[in-house]
Amino acid sequence: MTEHSYDLVIIGGGSGGYAAARTARDLGARVAIADAGPLGGLCILNGCMPSKTLIATGDLMHAVRESDVLGVRSDEPRVDYRAMIERKREVIKGFADYRIEGLETFDIYEGRASFIDEHALQVGDVVLRATNFVVATGSVVAPPIFPGLKEAGYIDSDAALDLNGPPGSMIVLGGGYVAVELGQFFSRVGVATTILIRKPRLLSDVDEDVAGALTNYLRDEGIRVVGEATVARVERNGKLKRVVYRKGGEEHALEAEEIFYALGRVPNIAGLELERAGVKAHPISGIEIDATLRTSNPHVFAIGDVTGRYPLVHVAIQQGEIAARNAIRGTREAIDYSLSKAHTIFSDPQIAVAGETERELAAAGRPYLKATYPFSDHGKAISIGKTKGFVKMLADPEDGCIIGVQILGAEASDLIHEAIAAMHFHATVFDFVRIPHLHPTLAEILTYPAEELVVRIEGARMAAQRGDLPVAAAVP
């Protein structure tokens, strides 16, 4: 058995692992990457990029169907499913090849990795010894939990992205972002789609006003959303698959050609033998880490989805860079998730969230002010026929500091960056209204809730002066 020694060995060559490797090498470290393959990482192979490539087709199909709003008349569009999938494969191959070129500038060992002890890792017939390690193995599709589902057959999020043709009908189990994004995609390319969820509305982790509005939009579009339903079992009925569920104390059933199991992912830690390295982990919540990305073994760091925290590419990259600096320099740089947890959901209309949500502020008992403004009242949105949704801004009632922004609407994934930049510099709503915004643009919609908050805070301050009351107490 061959042995090699390094300053840092990274397990996993996805976005976070690659960021850690580049950062460590820039600091002069000798770095190796161990990856079970296929090389490229979840985002490129089975996540962000392939899903958004397909969603673009679904969105265009919908835009053509709705084009009469803008005075364009057209026949019912037809999707060439095989051509769409081939395009997706070609696009993803380009992304993967580019990533692989970068990975191959390091010593890379392909194969399943498992710890031997605190400073040694086995990959095939090779032992890699290192001063420090970074675990960046990502996540895998959560195993099926419903009786009969495995026997009846289903597709998961990986398979859903690579079908050679669409089923005629589909039942989506789950109400998170994967279920929403791909459920809407399948509906838009002609699949009769039903989404079955335990909660009253989709996206239970999103503020109720945002999630409720999107749920209604999807229903208006023709997607059946069955809420407050608990799956009892799954079974076959000839060529169809049947989901039996309970709702309102009664048993009901749905049938479709295919079942899309979209109940999330779990940390990919099977076979790593983390206990041999003294690393604490849980199969659902992932590897335990502190703010410096160190595990219970201070020589082993963990980043990305495997930690169970904010499964977002930009977070994994930030974690990877910090973990590498801490590993090579021996520092205790801590990560701050307050803005990094910003995220977007590529539904239509899109959802984007930055900073704190109302749910989080209420749970923390922190006072805040809220103002909203609908796209249906916004000039540019009306002009281009994109009137669904609204923007919401949250501010501190004392000083007007912007503490959260949520957008449900057209181009939300791009519009949110203005809010992120403002909050990065601790801008107040008073600062925000002084920033010039071009007209007519979608971006200027954010100025309206900011203006409302300015008026309310100034009014509260004047009321407090007259009544000698604390500002927060005078804020309605």
N, C-alpha and C positions, 0 to 999 in steps of 0.2 A: 504493500500500500504506500502510495506516494504522499509526502507531506510538503506543504508550502507555508510560509509565514508572511503575514502582512500587518500593517498598522491597523487597518480597518477592513472587515469583511461585511458586505451588505447582502442580505438574503432577500432577493426580489429586485427585478430590474424595471419596475413600473415607474411612474412619474416621480414618486417620492424617493425610491431607491436610487434612481438615476440622478436626481438633484443632490442627494447625499454624497454619491460617488464623485460628482464633479466638484462639489464644495471641498471635500476632503483632499482630492488631488490638487486643487488650487492652493491648498495649505501645505503642500509638500509631502503628503502622506502616500504610502504605498497601499493601493486599494485593489480589492477583488470583489467580484459580484458572483453570487450563486443564484441560479434561477432554474426553476423546474420546467420552464417553457410552456407553451410557445412564447418566444420573446416578443415584447412589445408592451405588456401591461394591460390591465383591465380597461382603462379609459379608451385606449386605441382599439383593442381587439373586440371587446364585448360590452362597452359602456358608452361614454359620452359621444365619441365620434361616429360609430355606426348608427346609433339611435338618432342622432341629429341629422344624419344624412338621409335616413328614411323619413323622418318627420318632415323634412323639407318637401318631399314628394306629397305627403298627405296634406300639408298646408297649401301647396299649390293647387291640388285638386279642389280643396275647399274654396280657395280664392276664385277659381274659374267658375265654380257653381254659384258663387255669390257676386259675380262680376256685373250682373244686371243692375246692381245698386249704383254702379258707376256708369251705367249706360252702355255696357258691352254685352252683346247677345251672343251666346255660344251654345252648341249642343252639349249634352252630358259628356264630360271628359271620361276617358278610359285610361286606366293605368296598365302599362306593360310591366307586370310584376317581375318577370324574369330579368328584363332590362334594368329595372330599378335595383334589383339585388346584385346584378353584375356590376353596376356602377358603384354600389356600396362596397363591394369586395375590392374593386380597383382602387377606390379612394383609400380604404383602410390599408391595403397593401403598401401604398405610397407612404402613409404615416408610419407603418410598422417598419418598413425598410429604412426610413430615416432614423428611427429610434435605434434600430439594431446597429446601424453604422456608428452611432454614438456609443452604444454599449460595448462594441467590439474594440474600442480604444482602451478598454480596461482588460485585465485578466478576468475572463468570464468562464465559469464552470456550470455547465448545464446538467441538471438533475435534481432530484429531491434532496433537500438538505436536512440534517438532523444533528442536534448537539450531542457531543460526546461528553464534554464537561464545560466548565465556565469559560474556557479559552480555546476550545477546539470544536470544529464542525466537520462532519463527514458528508461528502457529496460523491456518490458512487464509490469508486475505489480511491478517492483522494481525500486527505485530511487537510483542512485549512486551519491553521493556528493564527490567532490575532490578539492584539492588545484589547481591541474593542470590536463589537458587532452592532449592526443595525438590522433589526427585523422589519422588513417591508413587504410581506407576503400577500397583503391585500385581503380580499374576501372571496367567498364562494357562495353560490346560490343556496339559500336556506333549504334544508331537506323538507319534503312534504310532511304535513302534520295531520291531514284529514284522512279518516278511514276510507280505504278503497281508492284513493287518488292514484297511487302508484300502479295499482292493478288496472284501473280504467285507462290510464295514460294521460299525459299532459305535456305541455311545453313550458319551459322556464324562460327567463329573460334572455339567456344566451341563445337558445333555439329560436325564440321569437324574432331575433334579428337576422336569421339566415334561412328562413323558409323559402322553398323554391316556388311556392304558390300560396295564396291566401285560402283559409278555410271559408266556407259559406257563412258560418256563424261561430261565435266565440263567447265563452263565459270567462270573465276576468275575476280571479280571486285575489282581493287586496285593493286597498284604496290609497296607497302611497304614490310617490312621484312616478315610479316605474309603471304602475298600473294606469295612472292618468295619462302619461305621455304616450305610451304604446297602445293603450286602449283607444285613445282618440285617433291615433294613426291608423289602426286597423279599421275603425269605423269609417274614416275618411277615404280609405281605398276600397270600400265596398263590403266590409265584413259586418254582419248584423251583430252588434256588440252589447253585452250586458255586463255591468260591473257589480259584483256582490261584496258588500262591506258590513262590518259589525257596527260601525258608528253611524249616526244619522247622515253624515256628509263625508265627502272625500277629504283627504289630506288632514287628518285629525291633529297633526302637529302644527298646522298653520292656524293663525287667528281665525275665529269663527266667521267674521264678516267676509274675509277673503275666500276661505274655503267654501262657505255657503254659496257665494256668488258664482264661483267656478262650477260647483256642482250643478247649479241651475242652468248655466250656459251649456254644459255638456248634455243635460237632458233636453234643452231646447234644440240642440243639434241632432237629436235622434238617438243618443246613447241612453240605454236604460240603466239607471242606477238604483239598485235595491239596497236600501239602508236598513240598519238595525236587524241584520240577518246573521244567524249563526249556522255555519255549515255542519250538518249532521253526518253526512256520508256522501261518497261519490261512487257511481256505478255505471255499468254499460247498459244501453238499451238498443240493441242492434248495432247500427253504424254510428249512433249518436252516443254522447256522454251526458250523464244526468247528474246534477248536483241537487241533493236533497238538503233543504235548510229549514230552520225554525225562525218564525217571525210572528210576533204578537201572540205567542202561545200555541200557534198552529204550525203544521208541517206543510211545506210547499216544495215544488220541484221545478228546475230549469233544465232544458236540454239544448245541446249545441254540438256542432261537429268537433270543436276543439275547446280545451280548457287551458287557459293561460294562468299559471301559478305565479303570482307576482307579490309574494309576501316577504320580499327583502333578501338580504344577504347576511352571512355570518362570517366572523374572522377566520381566515385561512391558517389555522395553526396545527391541523392534524399532521402527525408525523414529525413535527419539529423537535419533539422530546425536550420541551422547554424546562421541565423539572430537573433535567440533568445539568442545566446551566443556572439553576436557582431562580428561574423566572416565573413569577406568578401570573396565571392567566385563567380566564373563564371561557368556555366554548361559545357563549352568546355575547358577553360584554367585551371579550377580547383581552389583550395583554394589559396589565396594570402599568401605568406610567405616571411619573410626576410631571411638574411643569417644565422640567428640563429635558423631557423625553426619556429619562432613565427608567429602567424597570427595577424590580426588586434586586437585580444584580446590577450594580453601578457600571459594569463594563458592557452591559447589553442595553441598547436603546431600541425603541419601537416607534414606528411612524405609520401614518396612513390608516386605511380601513381596518388593519389588524388590531388597532387600539380601540375600535368601537366608538371613536369620537369624530364627529363631523366628517362623514365619508365624502370628502370633496377634494378634487385634484389640487386646487390651489393651497388647501390646508396641508395636504401630504407633502407638497413641494416645500412649503415654509417649514414644516416639521423636519424634513430631510436636511435642509440647510442648517437649521439650528442644532439638530442632533450631531451632524458632522463636525460643526465647530466645537461643540462641547466635548465630543469624543477626542478630537485631535488636540485641542488646546487645554483640555481638562477644566474648562470653565463651567459655569452654572447659569448660562443664559436661559431665561424662561420664555415660553411662548404666551402670547396674549391673543385669546380667541375672540375678543369683543367685536372686532370688525372682520376677522378672518372667517367667522361663521356665516358671513353673508352668503346667500345662495339663491339660485333661480330654478324654476320649474318650467320646462319648455312645453307647456300646454299652450292652447290658443283660446283665449288670451293668456299670455305668459304671466308668471308670478315671480317677483323678485323681492328679497327681504334683506335688509341691512340693519345692524345694530340690534336693539332690544325689541321684542314684540310685546303686545299688550298682555299676553299670557304670562310672559316672563316677569314683566313689571308688576302685575297683580300678585303673582306668587311671591315676589320679593317684598311686597308691601311698599313699593316705591311710587310716590305720586307722579303724575304726568298729565300733560294736556295733549289732546288729539284733535287734528283737523283733517278733513278729507275733501277731495274734489273729484267729480266724475269726468271720465273721458267724453261722455255725451254732451257736456257743456263746453268742451275745449275746441277752439276754432280749427286747429290743424287736424285733430282727430275727426271732426265732422267732415272736413274737406276731403279726407282720404277714405272715409267710411270705416274708421276703426274706433267705434264709440263704446265698446264694451269695457267695463271695469272702472277703476278709480285709483287714486293715489292717496296714501295716508301718511301723515307725518306726526311723530311723537316728540314732545319737547319737555324739558324740565320747566316746571311752573315758576321757579325762582329766577333763573337767569336766561331762560330761553334756549339753552343748549340743545341741539338736535340729538336725540338719543335713539331714534329708530325711524325707519322709512320702509313702507311696503308699497309695492306697485302691482296691481292686477290690470294688465292692459297691453296694448301693442308695444313691442320692442322693450318690454320691461327689463329684460336681461342686459340691455345696453344702457337704458336710462338710469338704472340703479347706481351706476358708477359715479355719477355726479354726487349722489347722496353719500357714497362711501368716501369720496374725496373730501367732502365738506366735514363729515364726522371725524375723519383722520386728523384734520386740523382743528377739531373741537369748535366748529362753527356754531353760532347761535342762529335762530331764525332771523334776528336783526342783521347778521352778516349776510345771510342767504338772500334776503330781499334786495340787498345792494349789489348782488352779482348780476351783470348784464346777461340777459337771455335773448337769443335771436328770435325773431318773429317772422313767419309763423313756424314753430317747431313743436314737436311733441315734448321736448325737454322743458319748455316753459310752464308746463302743467304743474311742476313742482313748486313754482313760485306762489301759487294760489293758496295752498294750505299754509305755507310759511307766512304769507301776508295776514291770513286770518289769525294765526297764533300771535303775531306781533300785536295786532289790535287787542286781542284778549289779554295778553300779558301787560301791555301798557295800561289798559283799563283797570286791571286788577291792582296795578301799582298805585294808580291815582286813588282808587277806592281805599287801599290800605293807608295811604297818607291821610285821607280825610277821616277815616275811622280809627286810625292808629292800630291797624291790624296787620299781622304778618301777611306778606304777599300771597303765600300759598293758601291761606285761609280765605282770601278774597277772590281766588280764582274759581269761577264756576265749573 
